[in-house]
Amino acid sequence: MLAHRTTLFKSSGTAAARVAAKAAAASGRDIIDLTAGEVWSDLAPSVRDGAIAAINRNLNRYTDTVGLLELRQALASKISAETAQPWSVDEIAVTSGAKQALFNAAMALLTPGDEVLIPAPYWSTFPAQVGIAGGTPVFIETRNSNYVPRLMDLAAAVTSKTKAIVVNTPNNPTGTIYDRGTLAGIAQLAIDQDLWIIFDECYGAFAHDPHTHQSIVSVAPGARDRTLIVNSFSKSLALTGWRIGYLAGPAPVISAVKALQSHTTSNPNVIAQHALLHFLERGDPAFQLQLRRQVTKARVLGLSILSALSLVPPPAAQGGFYFYLDLTELLRCTNRPGRKFTADDVVNLLMDAAVATVSGTAFGDPAGVRLSYGVDLELLDRGLRLLTAALNAWTRTIDCKAPAIEEG
């Protein structure tokens, strides 16, 4: 018999969508896969050179559990520059990707019964890891406020059991970037209610004009001692398969994380660590500029194509590399007595049209669909045109003058 904790979560919805896309392709179908949370790119030259140099030096032994001292020093300098706050090596843990950083944070902070506020739609790993740690996720609906949590809703959800707030900006899946006022308000709420802030900024390298990404620590320095910063290089350097990230926070938390990590994975991959150190020491501005231009070009192309959608408003796509389609009006017009459509139905319709997407149900939202625009531009163009044609064809069969079905 399996442990009870296995009933608290299921496989990642985004991973399941990727598997479905691959299975369809393996069956011989020409599927355009817009499910993956990654940018298609070659390696950054400095990362490749650093990895090759480490291999040539026969670097194959353990490092410190939470990463090379030199790498943590480089990361402390990076975060200090980004937040305008001083950070030291004993406040940094290098992890096997952002998922391990989040897992470490949940295990170090939460005791059974603790509640964690999570704005919805949310990345499915947030509530899953809270549950594994024995905590209870409390979801804050944001669909009616442009996918940004209202401070009044967060404050109303706080109870004597609330331990932390998850802040994910730029947001996965919605692409929303929280403004300074929202960040300052969340920080003040955390200070007033003695809460931790888990600040996930993994998509921070991709903020699209006129929007800018800002660290909650730089906006509200008073929240510095209650904030855990989670980041990785999976997105910013297109290194999803390398599994290298970090957690930054107060030294006592990092000390607890070090002990925990010593009994789980131990140190992250040594070659990836040296490759990243090489990048941080030398930089690679040409590569980073090229990657940002690639993502920006894809965003512009995608928004142009998606503007032809009926009953689906243009996605915000303020940051990251996802288009998140709000299907509320489309589904309202589609629903009839005895048949209520959800995002899952739309995803199935799109798969029939040879486009693989991720249903919003994976993110706690039955009325959304996520599309990645980190793919090859030609594939993106074809995929979004097929998607637009399929949804508009469906729309033409709908009499939207019919009254909406009452909920309940």
C-alpha positions as CSV (number, residue, x, y, z in Angstrom):
1,M,0.0,0.0,0.0
2,L,1.3,3.5,-0.9
3,A,2.0,6.2,1.6
4,H,-0.9,8.6,2.3
5,R,1.0,11.5,0.9
6,T,0.8,10.1,-2.6
7,T,-2.9,10.9,-2.6
8,L,-2.1,14.6,-2.1
9,F,-0.8,15.2,-5.5
10,K,-0.6,13.8,-9.1
11,S,1.8,14.2,-11.9
12,S,2.5,17.7,-13.1
13,G,-0.2,18.9,-15.5
14,T,2.4,20.5,-17.8
15,A,4.4,17.3,-17.9
16,A,1.3,15.3,-18.7
17,A,0.5,17.7,-21.6
18,R,4.0,17.2,-23.0
19,V,3.6,13.5,-22.7
20,A,0.3,13.6,-24.6
21,A,1.9,15.7,-27.3
22,K,4.8,13.3,-27.7
23,A,2.4,10.3,-27.8
24,A,0.4,11.9,-30.6
25,A,3.5,12.7,-32.5
26,A,4.8,9.1,-32.0
27,S,1.6,7.8,-33.5
28,G,2.5,9.5,-36.7
29,R,0.5,12.7,-36.4
30,D,2.1,16.1,-37.3
31,I,1.7,17.8,-33.9
32,I,2.8,21.3,-33.1
33,D,3.8,21.2,-29.5
34,L,3.2,24.5,-27.6
35,T,3.2,22.9,-24.1
36,A,6.8,23.0,-23.0
37,G,8.1,25.7,-20.5
38,E,11.3,26.3,-22.3
39,V,13.0,28.4,-25.0
40,W,14.4,26.6,-28.0
41,S,18.0,27.7,-28.1
42,D,21.5,26.5,-28.5
43,L,23.8,26.7,-25.4
44,A,25.3,30.0,-24.3
45,P,28.9,29.8,-25.5
46,S,30.3,30.7,-22.0
47,V,28.2,28.0,-20.4
48,R,29.4,25.4,-22.9
49,D,33.0,26.5,-22.5
50,G,32.8,26.4,-18.7
51,A,31.3,22.8,-18.8
52,I,34.0,21.6,-21.3
53,A,36.7,23.1,-19.2
54,A,35.4,21.4,-16.0
55,I,35.3,18.1,-17.8
56,N,38.8,18.5,-19.1
57,R,39.9,19.2,-15.5
58,N,38.4,15.9,-14.4
59,L,36.1,17.6,-11.9
60,N,34.0,14.7,-10.8
61,R,33.8,14.8,-7.0
62,Y,31.4,16.2,-4.4
63,T,31.2,19.9,-3.8
64,D,29.7,21.5,-0.7
65,T,26.1,20.3,-0.2
66,V,24.7,23.7,-1.2
67,G,27.2,24.4,-4.0
68,L,30.7,25.6,-4.7
69,L,31.8,28.4,-2.4
70,E,32.9,30.4,-5.5
71,L,29.5,29.9,-7.2
72,R,27.6,31.0,-4.1
73,Q,29.8,34.1,-3.9
74,A,29.1,34.9,-7.5
75,L,25.3,34.4,-6.9
76,A,25.5,36.6,-3.7
77,S,27.0,39.3,-5.8
78,K,24.3,38.9,-8.5
79,I,21.4,39.0,-6.1
80,S,23.0,42.0,-4.2
81,A,23.1,43.9,-7.5
82,E,19.5,42.9,-8.4
83,T,18.0,43.8,-5.1
84,A,20.2,46.6,-3.8
85,Q,20.5,44.6,-0.6
86,P,23.7,42.9,0.6
87,W,23.7,39.1,0.4
88,S,26.4,36.7,1.7
89,V,27.3,33.1,0.9
90,D,25.6,31.7,4.0
91,E,22.3,33.0,2.6
92,I,22.6,31.1,-0.7
93,A,21.9,27.5,-1.5
94,V,22.6,26.1,-5.0
95,T,19.9,23.5,-5.9
96,S,19.0,21.1,-8.7
97,G,16.7,23.5,-10.3
98,A,14.0,25.8,-8.9
99,K,11.8,22.8,-8.0
100,Q,14.3,21.7,-5.5
101,A,14.6,25.2,-4.1
102,L,10.9,25.4,-3.7
103,F,10.8,21.9,-2.1
104,N,13.5,22.9,0.3
105,A,11.6,26.0,1.3
106,A,8.4,24.1,1.9
107,M,10.1,21.5,4.0
108,A,12.1,24.0,6.0
109,L,9.2,26.4,6.7
110,L,6.0,24.3,7.0
111,T,4.7,22.1,9.7
112,P,1.5,20.0,9.3
113,G,-1.5,22.3,9.3
114,D,0.2,25.4,8.1
115,E,-1.6,27.3,5.4
116,V,0.1,28.9,2.4
117,L,-1.7,31.6,0.2
118,I,-1.3,30.8,-3.5
119,P,-2.8,33.1,-6.2
120,A,-4.7,31.2,-8.9
121,P,-4.1,30.3,-11.7
122,Y,-0.9,28.8,-10.2
123,W,2.0,26.6,-11.3
124,S,0.9,23.2,-10.1
125,T,4.1,22.5,-8.2
126,F,3.3,25.1,-5.6
127,P,0.3,23.4,-4.0
128,A,1.8,19.9,-4.6
129,Q,4.9,20.7,-2.6
130,V,2.9,22.5,0.1
131,G,0.9,19.3,0.5
132,I,3.9,17.1,0.6
133,A,5.3,19.2,3.5
134,G,2.0,18.7,5.3
135,G,0.7,22.2,4.7
136,T,-2.6,23.3,3.2
137,P,-2.7,25.5,0.0
138,V,-5.3,28.3,0.1
139,F,-6.0,29.7,-3.3
140,I,-6.7,33.3,-4.1
141,E,-8.7,33.9,-7.2
142,T,-7.3,36.5,-9.6
143,R,-9.2,36.0,-12.9
144,N,-11.4,39.0,-12.1
145,S,-8.5,41.3,-11.4
146,N,-6.3,40.8,-14.5
147,Y,-4.5,37.8,-12.8
148,V,-3.0,40.0,-10.1
149,P,-4.1,39.2,-6.5
150,R,-6.1,41.9,-4.7
151,L,-4.6,42.8,-1.4
152,M,-8.0,42.7,0.2
153,D,-8.5,39.1,-0.9
154,L,-5.1,38.1,0.4
155,A,-5.7,39.8,3.7
156,A,-9.2,38.2,4.0
157,A,-7.6,34.8,3.5
158,V,-5.1,35.1,6.4
159,T,-5.9,33.0,9.4
160,S,-4.0,32.0,12.6
161,K,-2.7,29.0,10.6
162,T,-1.3,31.1,7.6
163,K,2.5,30.7,7.4
164,A,3.5,32.0,3.9
165,I,2.5,33.7,0.7
166,V,3.7,32.5,-2.7
167,V,4.5,35.4,-5.1
168,N,5.3,34.3,-8.6
169,T,6.2,37.2,-11.0
170,P,6.4,37.1,-14.0
171,N,3.7,34.6,-13.5
172,N,3.4,31.1,-14.8
173,P,1.0,30.5,-16.5
174,T,-0.6,33.9,-17.0
175,G,2.5,36.0,-17.9
176,T,1.4,38.7,-15.6
177,I,4.0,41.0,-13.9
178,Y,3.1,42.4,-10.5
179,D,3.6,46.1,-10.2
180,R,5.4,47.9,-7.4
181,G,2.2,48.8,-5.5
182,T,1.1,45.1,-5.4
183,L,4.6,44.0,-4.3
184,A,4.8,46.6,-1.6
185,G,1.3,45.7,-0.4
186,I,2.1,42.0,-0.2
187,A,5.3,42.8,1.7
188,Q,3.5,44.9,4.2
189,L,0.8,42.3,4.7
190,A,3.6,39.7,5.4
191,I,5.2,42.0,7.9
192,D,2.0,42.9,9.6
193,Q,0.9,39.2,9.8
194,D,4.3,37.7,10.4
195,L,4.3,35.6,7.3
196,W,7.0,34.3,5.0
197,I,7.2,35.3,1.4
198,I,8.2,32.7,-1.2
199,F,9.3,34.8,-4.2
200,D,9.6,32.8,-7.4
201,E,11.2,35.0,-10.1
202,C,12.3,32.3,-12.5
203,Y,10.9,34.2,-15.5
204,G,12.4,37.5,-14.4
205,A,14.8,37.8,-17.4
206,F,11.8,38.1,-19.8
207,A,9.8,41.3,-19.0
208,H,8.3,42.9,-22.0
209,D,8.1,46.7,-22.5
210,P,6.6,48.7,-20.9
211,H,6.6,46.3,-18.0
212,T,9.6,45.7,-15.8
213,H,10.3,42.9,-13.3
214,Q,11.3,44.0,-9.8
215,S,12.3,42.0,-6.7
216,I,10.0,42.3,-3.8
217,V,13.1,42.8,-1.6
218,S,14.2,45.9,-3.6
219,V,10.6,47.3,-3.5
220,A,10.2,46.5,0.3
221,P,13.6,46.2,2.1
222,G,11.8,45.6,5.3
223,A,10.6,42.2,4.1
224,R,14.2,41.1,3.4
225,D,14.4,38.9,6.5
226,R,11.2,37.0,5.8
227,T,11.7,36.5,2.0
228,L,13.0,33.4,0.2
229,I,14.0,34.1,-3.3
230,V,13.7,31.2,-5.8
231,N,15.4,31.4,-9.2
232,S,17.0,29.2,-11.8
233,F,18.9,29.5,-15.1
234,S,16.5,27.1,-16.8
235,K,14.6,30.0,-18.5
236,S,17.1,32.9,-18.6
237,L,19.8,30.7,-20.2
238,A,17.6,28.1,-21.8
239,L,19.1,25.4,-19.6
240,T,16.0,23.4,-18.6
241,G,17.7,20.1,-18.8
242,W,20.7,21.1,-16.7
243,R,18.7,21.4,-13.5
244,I,20.6,24.3,-11.8
245,G,18.9,26.9,-9.6
246,Y,19.2,28.6,-6.2
247,L,17.4,29.6,-3.0
248,A,18.3,32.8,-1.2
249,G,17.1,33.7,2.2
250,P,18.0,34.2,5.9
251,A,21.0,32.2,7.0
252,P,19.1,30.1,9.5
253,V,16.8,28.9,6.8
254,I,19.7,28.2,4.4
255,S,21.4,26.2,7.2
256,A,18.2,24.1,7.6
257,V,18.1,23.7,3.8
258,K,21.7,22.5,3.7
259,A,20.9,19.8,6.3
260,L,17.9,18.7,4.3
261,Q,19.6,18.7,1.0
262,S,22.4,16.6,2.4
263,H,19.9,13.8,2.9
264,T,18.1,14.2,-0.5
265,T,20.3,15.0,-3.5
266,S,23.4,16.3,-1.9
267,N,25.2,18.8,-4.1
268,P,23.9,19.8,-7.6
269,N,25.7,18.5,-10.7
270,V,29.3,19.6,-10.4
271,I,29.8,20.2,-14.2
272,A,26.6,22.4,-14.3
273,Q,27.9,24.3,-11.3
274,H,31.3,25.1,-12.9
275,A,29.6,26.0,-16.2
276,L,27.3,28.5,-14.4
277,L,30.3,29.9,-12.5
278,H,32.1,30.5,-15.7
279,F,29.1,32.3,-17.1
280,L,28.7,34.5,-14.0
281,E,32.4,35.4,-14.0
282,R,32.6,36.2,-17.7
283,G,29.1,37.0,-18.8
284,D,27.6,36.4,-22.2
285,P,25.8,39.6,-23.2
286,A,25.5,38.7,-26.9
287,F,23.8,35.4,-26.1
288,Q,21.4,37.0,-23.6
289,L,20.5,39.8,-26.0
290,Q,19.9,37.3,-28.8
291,L,17.7,35.2,-26.5
292,R,15.6,38.2,-25.4
293,R,15.2,39.3,-29.0
294,Q,14.1,35.8,-30.0
295,V,11.4,35.7,-27.3
296,T,10.3,39.3,-28.1
297,K,10.0,38.5,-31.8
298,A,7.9,35.4,-31.0
299,R,5.7,37.4,-28.7
300,V,5.0,40.1,-31.3
301,L,4.3,37.5,-33.9
302,G,2.0,35.5,-31.6
303,L,0.0,38.5,-30.4
304,S,-0.6,39.6,-34.0
305,I,-2.0,36.1,-34.9
306,L,-4.1,35.8,-31.8
307,S,-5.7,39.2,-32.3
308,A,-7.9,37.5,-34.9
309,L,-9.6,35.3,-32.2
310,S,-13.3,35.8,-31.6
311,L,-14.7,35.7,-28.0
312,V,-11.2,35.4,-26.6
313,P,-9.5,38.6,-25.5
314,P,-5.8,39.2,-26.4
315,P,-3.5,37.7,-23.7
316,A,-1.5,40.1,-21.6
317,A,1.9,38.3,-22.0
318,Q,3.6,40.9,-19.9
319,G,6.5,38.6,-19.0
320,G,7.9,35.1,-19.5
321,F,7.1,33.3,-22.8
322,Y,3.5,32.1,-22.4
323,F,0.2,33.3,-23.9
324,Y,-2.6,32.6,-21.5
325,L,-6.0,32.6,-23.2
326,D,-9.0,33.5,-21.1
327,L,-11.8,31.3,-22.4
328,T,-14.5,32.6,-20.0
329,E,-16.7,34.2,-22.7
330,L,-16.2,31.4,-25.2
331,L,-17.2,28.8,-22.7
332,R,-20.1,30.9,-21.4
333,C,-21.5,31.0,-24.9
334,T,-20.9,27.3,-25.5
335,N,-22.4,25.9,-22.3
336,R,-25.9,24.5,-22.6
337,P,-28.2,22.6,-20.3
338,G,-26.7,19.2,-19.5
339,R,-23.3,20.1,-21.0
340,K,-20.7,22.3,-19.4
341,F,-17.5,22.8,-21.4
342,T,-14.1,23.5,-19.8
343,A,-10.6,24.2,-20.9
344,D,-10.0,20.5,-21.2
345,D,-12.6,20.3,-24.0
346,V,-10.8,23.2,-25.8
347,V,-7.4,21.5,-25.4
348,N,-8.9,18.3,-27.0
349,L,-10.4,20.3,-29.8
350,L,-7.0,21.9,-30.4
351,M,-5.2,18.5,-30.3
352,D,-7.6,17.4,-33.1
353,A,-6.4,20.5,-35.0
354,A,-2.8,19.3,-34.5
355,V,-1.9,21.8,-31.8
356,A,-0.8,20.7,-28.3
357,T,-1.5,23.1,-25.4
358,V,-1.9,23.0,-21.6
359,S,-5.3,23.2,-20.1
360,G,-5.9,25.7,-17.4
361,T,-7.3,23.0,-15.2
362,A,-3.6,22.1,-14.5
363,F,-3.3,25.5,-13.0
364,G,-6.6,25.5,-11.0
365,D,-8.5,27.4,-13.8
366,P,-11.1,25.6,-15.8
367,A,-11.4,28.6,-18.2
368,G,-7.8,29.1,-19.4
369,V,-5.3,27.6,-21.9
370,R,-1.5,28.1,-21.8
371,L,0.6,28.3,-25.0
372,S,4.4,28.5,-25.0
373,Y,6.0,30.9,-27.5
374,G,9.5,29.7,-26.7
375,V,9.4,27.4,-29.8
376,D,10.8,27.8,-33.3
377,L,9.2,30.8,-35.0
378,E,7.9,28.8,-38.0
379,L,6.3,26.3,-35.8
380,L,4.8,29.0,-33.7
381,D,3.3,30.7,-36.7
382,R,1.8,27.5,-38.0
383,G,0.5,26.4,-34.6
384,L,-1.2,29.7,-33.7
385,R,-2.8,30.0,-37.1
386,L,-4.2,26.5,-36.8
387,L,-5.3,27.3,-33.2
388,T,-7.0,30.5,-34.3
389,A,-8.8,28.9,-37.2
390,A,-10.0,26.0,-35.0
391,L,-11.4,28.3,-32.2
392,N,-13.0,30.7,-34.6
393,A,-14.6,27.8,-36.5
394,W,-16.1,26.6,-33.2
395,T,-17.2,30.2,-32.4
396,R,-19.2,30.4,-35.6
397,T,-21.3,27.5,-34.5
398,I,-22.3,29.3,-31.3
399,D,-25.3,31.5,-30.7
400,C,-23.9,33.8,-28.1
401,K,-27.1,35.7,-27.7
402,A,-28.4,32.7,-25.8
403,P,-28.6,33.3,-22.0
404,A,-25.7,32.1,-19.9
405,I,-26.3,28.9,-17.9
406,E,-26.7,29.6,-14.2
407,E,-24.0,28.2,-12.0
408,G,-24.8,25.8,-9.2
